């Protein structure tokens, strides 16, 4: 059906609002109902409309959708709608499913634990009045910033439509803050003609303390693929005029970089990025600026703040306390507002609770004239549109200048302090244990396997344990924030490395009820038997069309084979390359031989002796799918394998 095909094309281009329209036509015609429902659900999710995705995820799952992530995303969408009990049920079912991706299984188990305390978070209510601003529209208004007596924010008011969500593209606009900020209204005007690109989204303004420097995010122009098309820009106010924006050197060309914020002294810039090397998702980073405007190398703000989820929209208040939004720390739904406080070297993360947080996105908090009142943004139920601006104020009290609770949250004797029990600090001891089995169906436990526990930066073991008759190995202590590698060896089996990281596994203090808590993480490792002529497919070894040079993505996979050969020094292999059947047999034989030799040469350069490897091209002579028709079937035929020749 053409409408379905059009929907797939729009979906692949990230034009989710247009994709939904195509898929809806297919749904009305009952064309591929299960897959169509899943595409509609994913289109809503990827354009940040989780609640709308719920019925379509359910229909896809009821129809037997095989996508391994569908149930996780369904559960997460239920959480954003405040349907905590059903969300917990779905997360639990996903975590126990045998084909669920391992990284999402861990997140699902964490979500189950978070949902157990959702009601407790709801009771954390501050004495704060809250009201949405009269200037909100059916579009988006978010990320408020204060510049003197003006409120500057992001809003969907441009003429061009953003194909991701069907809304007008975002720009920076301003309005005067009323004497009574509740009444801030009127028609917002463009912040500056110099800060305006009609074909891009512009958002998240941040001003230096003196109001002379603006940093903001600009992107989604379509010039880059996906989220990498968002970068930070800087403009300066010279003689009352804002200069044309210049892209900042701290951007990563392969990443999303956004939601900037200045420190109170203006010497540090905080921002969010999903660049490689973080804790997962989007992380918070900081960079220092010198007097001449040069920036230092960005530094990740660490695993106490950053999680496997997203951390965004930082803001540093008077006194230096950091506020930010996160969907990785225990919260009520998607992005919740949190504060981070450092005391005696310990960073305490606190959920701001009600009324700041809801099951939807709550983010972009800023204070106005002290620490009792300010603005933030949310797409919670009851608003006027997508994202709306809200004003908050704590009641006037003679001894109150902040929105903090009356009792000191950092007092060890305060029962609400999540880091202490009866004045004693909470301690968690982490351990690693697991089991070793043969990679067969059903799997058989392996005894006497040697498990070397290595730091991820060295091949020198920090411990060595052995599997027992049931294939299990005992507990070994591991540290928060550190990563390890398990090198497992057993006679007659191929030695294998299994990574294990503590990143994102730290248990938040709010979960702890005792002074001392022990928790053990389990790892299962399956070993392949050393057998002559046994063949293994190397996943994700791709070549450009009609070429045989080693691409960077293929090098990553070949490096894994390098490690296998180094860990099994007596093993000799044949490395073979196979093509699909879409060219002549002679051409494919030559191409596959060149590709096999190219891979062997790469392994040799990485330190593997040439006499341990034989390169052989088979062309199209050993097709897995002889009559391949789809591109996916052709891809299965185009593969790289290695076969054990001797050991």
Secondary structure, DSSP 8 states (H G I E B T S, - for coil): -HHHHHHHHHHHTT-HHHHHHHHHHHHHTTSSHHHHHHHHHHHHHHTT-HHHHHHHHHHHHHTT---TTHHHHHHHHHHHTT-HHHHHHHHHHHHH-TTS-HHHHHHHHHHHHHHHTHHHHHT-B-SEEEEE-TT--SS-EEEEEEETTEEEEEEEEEEEE-TTTSSEEEEEEEEE--SSGGG--S--EES-TTS--TTSEEEEEEE-TTS-EEEEEEE-SSSSSGGGSEEEEEEEEETTEE---EE-TT--TTS-EEEEEE-TTSSEEEEEE--TTSSSSSEEEEEEB-TTS-B---EE--TTT--SS-EEEEEE-TTS-EEEEESSSS-SSSSEEEEEEEETTEEEEEE--BTT--SS-EEEEEE-SSBSEEEEEE--TTSSSSSEEEEEEE--BTTB-BSS-SS-TT-TT-TT-TTEETTEE-EEEEEEEEEEEESSSS--B-SS-EEEEEETT-SSEEEEEE--TTSEEEEEEE-TT-EEEEEEE-TTB--EEEEEE-TT----GGG--SSEEEEEEEEEEEE-B--TT-EEEETT----TT--S--HHHHHHHHHHHHHHHHSTT-EEEEEEE--SSS-HHHHHHHHHHHHHHHHHHHHHTT--GGGEEEEEEETTT-SSTT--SHHHHHHHSEEEEEEEE-
